[in-house]
Amino acid sequence: MERYDYLIVGAGLFGCVFAYEAKKAGKKCLVIDKRPHIAGNIFTKNKDNVNIHVYGAHIFHTSNERVWNYVNQFVSFNNFVNSPIARYRDELYNLPFNMNTFSKMWGVVTPREAREKIDSQIEELHIGEPKNLEEQGLKLVGRDVFEKLIKGYTEKQWGKSCKDLPAFIIKRLPLRFTYDNNYFNDRYQGIAEGGYTRLAEKLLEGTKVLLSCDYFDFIKENPDIAEKTVYTGMIDEFYGYRFGELEYRSLRFETKRLEEENYQGNAVVNYTEREIPYTRIIEHKHFERSQSPVTYITYEYPADWKRGDEPYYPVNDEKNDALYRKYKALADREGKVIFGGRLGQYKYYDMDKVIDAALACADEELK
């Protein structure tokens, strides 16, 4: 039986970056993934000259120069700027909340007018210490912004009323008193030209990969396959849920091919009404300005998670974080297993933060 220095469980960003760094350090790695493809949730596939983000929109953004230079070794990035639109009934607003949003909502034209409008709404509510997310949101941005652009979207995302969600979930809501529709403040931003799967392919070049391969079945048959394991799956599943299940939110995607060049005129349109079941529609061709005569759109539906579903978002409330700490205590005693990524560390990561964490892990492990 062939043996390896590292068995890397998961061909997402964390696993790919660790595999690349380990190979560069002369280590022999085997990467396995239960899905039939590499790249995890950043997987893209091309249809009709449109790169489709199969698991939802992924826009790379970072202020970390090391991470930016790192990814640019493997793929080029275009100059896409994320400027989503929010649709509330038949009203369209710019995101993030900025002067274009406020001007459309109230007819104000100066930052002072916008600030005064928001402050007056907050004052009228007389909210002391917020007892739930709804009160927290109202205290931060006032009634109009909260009820049109936050409340319904948030309730769909979490599957609960804002009155039943804890206040700490939204510590702040950024209000910009400038006419700037760039959603991110980071120095670097863009979309990987040709799709993110290319990035994963480059990182895994020369490393053996097994797809449609379940770790638990595989390790039963190959218990001594590697000196160490880098595990990027769910940490509670790794330990057989011995303390109970961590909670996750899941997503369901519905992608359609449309016989038209341009469906919504923007890459991302959020639907903020509670009554509309999806949170947003992605029109993929706008990420890379594809000239395809057809277009592909994806409806994104939040969903409750149960075992067997794909976990997308950790529910980092007090109860789940306390449960995660129990699993982390077990993980800290492991000598041969390294836990990484969104599921292994029960933490929501943007792409740049995953790469940074993987590089830090590799630096520590391979030094």
C-alpha positions as CSV (number, residue, x, y, z in Angstrom):
1,M,0.0,0.0,0.0
2,E,1.3,3.4,-1.0
3,R,1.8,5.7,2.0
4,Y,1.7,9.5,2.3
5,D,3.0,12.2,4.6
6,Y,-0.5,13.8,4.6
7,L,-4.0,12.7,3.8
8,I,-5.9,15.9,3.1
9,V,-9.7,15.5,3.4
10,G,-11.4,18.1,1.3
11,A,-10.4,19.7,-2.0
12,G,-11.7,23.1,-1.1
13,L,-9.4,26.2,-0.7
14,F,-7.9,25.2,2.6
15,G,-7.0,21.7,1.5
16,C,-5.7,22.9,-1.9
17,V,-3.4,25.5,-0.4
18,F,-2.1,23.1,2.2
19,A,-1.5,20.5,-0.4
20,Y,0.4,22.9,-2.6
21,E,2.6,24.1,0.3
22,A,3.3,20.6,1.5
23,K,4.3,19.4,-2.0
24,K,6.6,22.4,-2.3
25,A,8.2,21.4,1.0
26,G,8.8,17.9,-0.5
27,K,5.9,16.1,1.2
28,K,3.8,13.5,-0.4
29,C,0.1,14.2,-0.2
30,L,-3.2,12.4,-1.1
31,V,-6.3,14.6,-1.4
32,I,-9.7,13.1,-1.2
33,D,-13.1,14.7,-1.5
34,K,-16.6,13.3,-1.2
35,R,-17.8,15.4,-4.1
36,P,-17.2,14.4,-7.8
37,H,-15.1,17.6,-8.3
38,I,-12.3,19.6,-6.8
39,A,-12.5,23.3,-5.6
40,G,-15.2,22.8,-2.9
41,N,-17.8,25.6,-2.8
42,I,-15.8,27.8,-5.2
43,F,-16.3,25.2,-8.0
44,T,-17.1,26.8,-11.3
45,K,-18.1,25.1,-14.6
46,N,-18.3,26.6,-18.1
47,K,-21.5,26.5,-20.2
48,D,-22.0,28.5,-23.4
49,N,-19.0,30.6,-22.5
50,V,-20.4,31.5,-19.1
51,N,-18.5,30.5,-16.0
52,I,-21.2,29.4,-13.5
53,H,-20.6,29.7,-9.7
54,V,-22.2,26.4,-8.9
55,Y,-22.5,27.0,-5.1
56,G,-23.3,30.7,-5.2
57,A,-21.5,33.9,-5.9
58,H,-17.8,34.0,-4.9
59,I,-16.1,37.4,-5.2
60,F,-12.5,37.5,-4.2
61,H,-11.6,40.5,-2.0
62,T,-8.8,41.1,0.4
63,S,-6.5,43.7,1.9
64,N,-3.9,41.1,2.6
65,E,-1.0,41.6,0.1
66,R,0.5,38.2,0.8
67,V,-2.8,36.5,0.0
68,W,-3.4,38.6,-3.1
69,N,0.1,37.9,-4.5
70,Y,-0.2,34.3,-3.6
71,V,-3.4,33.7,-5.7
72,N,-2.1,35.7,-8.6
73,Q,0.7,33.2,-9.0
74,F,-1.9,30.8,-10.3
75,V,-4.7,32.7,-12.0
76,S,-5.4,36.2,-13.2
77,F,-8.2,38.3,-11.7
78,N,-10.4,40.8,-13.5
79,N,-11.4,44.2,-12.1
80,F,-15.0,43.2,-11.2
81,V,-16.4,45.4,-8.4
82,N,-19.3,44.0,-6.4
83,S,-22.2,46.4,-6.5
84,P,-25.3,44.4,-5.6
85,I,-28.8,45.7,-6.0
86,A,-31.6,45.1,-3.4
87,R,-35.1,44.6,-4.6
88,Y,-38.0,45.3,-2.2
89,R,-41.3,44.8,-4.0
90,D,-40.9,47.0,-7.1
91,E,-38.3,49.3,-5.5
92,L,-34.6,49.0,-6.3
93,Y,-31.8,50.1,-4.0
94,N,-28.1,50.1,-4.1
95,L,-26.0,48.2,-1.6
96,P,-24.2,48.7,0.7
97,F,-26.4,51.3,2.4
98,N,-25.1,54.6,0.9
99,M,-26.2,57.9,-0.4
100,N,-27.6,56.4,-3.5
101,T,-29.8,54.2,-1.2
102,F,-30.9,57.1,1.0
103,S,-31.6,59.4,-2.0
104,K,-33.8,56.8,-3.6
105,M,-35.6,56.0,-0.3
106,W,-36.2,59.5,1.0
107,G,-35.3,62.0,-1.8
108,V,-32.4,63.4,0.3
109,V,-29.3,64.7,-1.5
110,T,-26.7,65.5,1.2
111,P,-25.1,63.3,3.9
112,R,-26.4,65.6,6.6
113,E,-30.0,65.2,5.4
114,A,-29.5,61.4,5.3
115,R,-28.0,61.3,8.8
116,E,-30.7,63.5,10.2
117,K,-33.4,61.2,8.7
118,I,-31.9,58.1,10.2
119,D,-31.3,59.7,13.6
120,S,-34.8,61.0,13.8
121,Q,-36.2,57.5,13.1
122,I,-33.9,56.0,15.7
123,E,-35.0,58.6,18.3
124,E,-38.7,57.9,17.7
125,L,-38.3,54.2,18.6
126,H,-37.0,54.8,22.1
127,I,-35.1,51.5,22.2
128,G,-32.9,50.9,25.2
129,E,-30.7,47.8,25.4
130,P,-31.7,45.7,22.4
131,K,-33.3,42.4,23.4
132,N,-33.2,40.8,20.0
133,L,-31.9,41.3,16.4
134,E,-35.0,43.3,15.4
135,E,-34.4,45.9,18.1
136,Q,-30.7,45.9,17.4
137,G,-31.2,46.6,13.7
138,L,-33.8,49.3,14.3
139,K,-31.5,51.0,16.8
140,L,-28.6,51.0,14.3
141,V,-30.4,52.1,11.1
142,G,-34.0,53.2,11.8
143,R,-37.2,51.8,10.6
144,D,-37.1,52.3,6.8
145,V,-33.7,50.7,6.1
146,F,-34.3,47.9,8.5
147,E,-37.8,46.9,7.3
148,K,-37.2,47.2,3.6
149,L,-33.6,46.0,3.3
150,I,-32.7,43.9,6.4
151,K,-35.6,42.3,8.1
152,G,-37.0,40.0,5.4
153,Y,-33.6,39.0,4.0
154,T,-32.3,38.1,7.5
155,E,-35.4,36.1,8.4
156,K,-35.0,34.1,5.2
157,Q,-31.2,33.5,5.9
158,W,-31.8,32.3,9.4
159,G,-35.2,30.7,9.1
160,K,-36.5,32.6,12.1
161,S,-38.2,35.9,13.0
162,C,-35.8,38.7,13.8
163,K,-37.5,38.9,17.1
164,D,-36.3,35.4,17.9
165,L,-32.7,36.0,16.9
166,P,-30.1,37.3,19.4
167,A,-29.1,40.9,19.1
168,F,-25.3,40.1,19.0
169,I,-25.7,38.7,15.5
170,I,-25.5,42.2,14.0
171,K,-23.1,44.2,16.1
172,R,-23.0,46.9,13.4
173,L,-24.6,47.8,10.0
174,P,-22.3,49.9,7.9
175,L,-23.9,53.2,6.7
176,R,-21.9,55.0,4.1
177,F,-22.6,58.7,3.5
178,T,-20.9,58.7,0.1
179,Y,-22.2,57.8,-3.4
180,D,-20.1,54.7,-3.5
181,N,-21.7,51.3,-4.6
182,N,-18.5,49.2,-4.0
183,Y,-19.7,46.6,-1.5
184,F,-16.2,45.9,-0.2
185,N,-13.6,48.2,1.4
186,D,-10.7,45.9,0.6
187,R,-7.8,47.1,-1.5
188,Y,-7.9,44.1,-3.9
189,Q,-11.0,42.7,-5.6
190,G,-12.0,40.7,-8.6
191,I,-13.1,37.4,-10.1
192,A,-10.7,34.6,-11.2
193,E,-10.6,34.8,-15.0
194,G,-11.9,31.5,-16.5
195,G,-13.4,30.4,-13.1
196,Y,-12.1,29.4,-9.7
197,T,-11.8,25.8,-10.6
198,R,-8.6,26.8,-12.5
199,L,-7.1,28.0,-9.2
200,A,-7.8,24.7,-7.5
201,E,-6.4,22.8,-10.5
202,K,-3.1,24.8,-10.3
203,L,-2.8,24.3,-6.6
204,L,-3.3,20.5,-6.9
205,E,-1.1,20.1,-9.9
206,G,1.2,17.0,-9.3
207,T,-0.8,15.9,-6.2
208,K,-2.9,12.7,-6.3
209,V,-6.6,13.3,-5.9
210,L,-9.4,10.8,-5.3
211,L,-13.0,12.2,-5.9
212,S,-16.4,10.8,-4.8
213,C,-14.4,9.4,-1.9
214,D,-16.0,9.4,1.6
215,Y,-13.4,9.8,4.3
216,F,-15.0,7.5,6.8
217,D,-15.3,4.6,4.4
218,F,-11.8,5.2,3.0
219,I,-10.1,5.4,6.4
220,K,-11.6,2.1,7.5
221,E,-10.0,0.4,4.5
222,N,-6.8,2.4,4.7
223,P,-6.1,3.2,8.4
224,D,-2.4,3.7,8.0
225,I,-2.4,5.5,4.6
226,A,-0.7,8.7,6.0
227,E,1.5,10.0,8.8
228,K,-0.9,12.8,9.4
229,T,-4.4,13.9,8.4
230,V,-5.6,17.4,7.4
231,Y,-9.3,17.3,8.0
232,T,-11.6,20.1,6.5
233,G,-15.0,18.4,7.1
234,M,-17.4,18.9,9.9
235,I,-15.5,18.5,13.3
236,D,-18.6,17.2,15.0
237,E,-19.0,14.5,12.4
238,F,-15.3,13.5,12.8
239,Y,-16.0,12.7,16.4
240,G,-19.3,10.9,15.7
241,Y,-21.4,13.7,17.1
242,R,-20.5,12.5,20.6
243,F,-21.5,15.8,22.2
244,G,-24.4,16.5,19.9
245,E,-24.7,18.2,16.5
246,L,-23.4,21.6,15.7
247,E,-26.0,23.7,13.8
248,Y,-25.5,24.9,10.3
249,R,-27.6,26.7,7.7
250,S,-27.8,25.1,4.3
251,L,-28.6,26.4,0.8
252,R,-30.4,25.2,-2.3
253,F,-29.5,26.4,-5.7
254,E,-31.7,26.4,-8.8
255,T,-29.9,27.3,-12.0
256,K,-31.6,28.1,-15.3
257,R,-30.4,28.7,-18.8
258,L,-32.3,31.6,-20.5
259,E,-32.5,32.3,-24.2
260,E,-31.7,36.0,-23.7
261,E,-28.5,38.1,-23.4
262,N,-29.2,39.9,-20.2
263,Y,-31.8,39.0,-17.6
264,Q,-31.3,41.5,-14.7
265,G,-28.4,43.8,-15.7
266,N,-26.3,43.0,-12.6
267,A,-24.4,40.0,-11.2
268,V,-26.2,40.0,-7.8
269,V,-29.8,41.1,-7.0
270,N,-31.0,40.6,-3.4
271,Y,-34.7,40.0,-2.8
272,T,-35.4,41.4,0.6
273,E,-39.1,40.6,1.0
274,R,-39.8,37.8,3.4
275,E,-42.6,36.4,1.2
276,I,-40.2,35.7,-1.7
277,P,-38.5,32.4,-0.8
278,Y,-35.1,33.0,-2.4
279,T,-32.6,35.6,-1.1
280,R,-30.9,36.5,-4.3
281,I,-30.6,35.8,-8.0
282,I,-27.1,35.5,-9.5
283,E,-26.5,36.3,-13.2
284,H,-23.2,34.7,-13.8
285,K,-22.1,36.3,-17.1
286,H,-21.8,39.7,-15.4
287,F,-18.9,38.5,-13.3
288,E,-16.7,38.3,-16.3
289,R,-18.6,40.3,-18.9
290,S,-19.3,37.3,-21.0
291,Q,-20.5,38.0,-24.6
292,S,-22.6,34.8,-24.7
293,P,-25.9,35.2,-26.5
294,V,-27.6,33.2,-23.6
295,T,-27.5,33.8,-19.9
296,Y,-27.5,31.6,-16.8
297,I,-29.2,32.7,-13.5
298,T,-29.2,31.0,-10.1
299,Y,-31.8,31.3,-7.5
300,E,-30.4,30.9,-4.0
301,Y,-32.7,29.5,-1.3
302,P,-31.7,29.3,2.3
303,A,-32.6,26.0,4.0
304,D,-32.6,24.3,7.4
305,W,-29.7,21.8,7.7
306,K,-30.0,18.2,8.7
307,R,-27.5,15.3,8.5
308,G,-26.8,14.5,4.8
309,D,-27.4,18.1,3.7
310,E,-24.5,20.3,2.6
311,P,-23.5,22.6,5.5
312,Y,-22.7,26.1,4.4
313,Y,-22.9,28.5,7.3
314,P,-22.0,27.7,10.9
315,V,-24.6,29.1,13.3
316,N,-22.1,30.9,15.6
317,D,-24.4,31.7,18.6
318,E,-23.5,31.1,22.2
319,K,-25.0,27.6,22.4
320,N,-23.1,26.3,19.3
321,D,-19.9,28.1,20.1
322,A,-19.9,26.4,23.6
323,L,-20.5,23.0,21.9
324,Y,-17.7,23.7,19.4
325,R,-15.3,24.4,22.3
326,K,-15.9,20.8,23.5
327,Y,-15.0,19.4,20.1
328,K,-12.0,21.7,19.8
329,A,-10.7,20.4,23.2
330,L,-10.6,17.0,21.7
331,A,-9.0,18.3,18.5
332,D,-6.3,20.0,20.5
333,R,-5.3,16.7,22.0
334,E,-4.9,15.1,18.6
335,G,-1.3,14.5,17.5
336,K,-1.9,13.3,14.0
337,V,-5.0,15.3,12.9
338,I,-5.1,19.0,11.9
339,F,-8.5,20.6,11.6
340,G,-8.9,23.5,9.1
341,G,-11.4,25.5,7.1
342,R,-15.0,26.6,7.7
343,L,-16.3,23.2,8.8
344,G,-13.2,21.9,10.6
345,Q,-12.9,25.2,12.7
346,Y,-16.7,25.9,12.8
347,K,-16.1,29.5,11.5
348,Y,-17.4,31.5,8.6
349,Y,-14.4,32.3,6.3
350,D,-14.2,34.6,3.3
351,M,-11.9,33.2,0.6
352,D,-8.9,35.3,1.5
353,K,-9.2,34.3,5.2
354,V,-9.3,30.6,4.3
355,I,-6.1,31.0,2.3
356,D,-4.4,33.0,5.0
357,A,-5.4,30.4,7.6
358,A,-4.1,27.6,5.4
359,L,-0.8,29.3,4.8
360,A,-0.4,29.9,8.5
361,C,-1.2,26.3,9.2
362,A,1.3,25.2,6.6
363,D,3.9,27.6,7.9
364,E,3.5,26.1,11.4
365,E,3.3,22.5,10.3
366,L,6.1,22.5,7.7
367,K,8.6,24.7,9.4
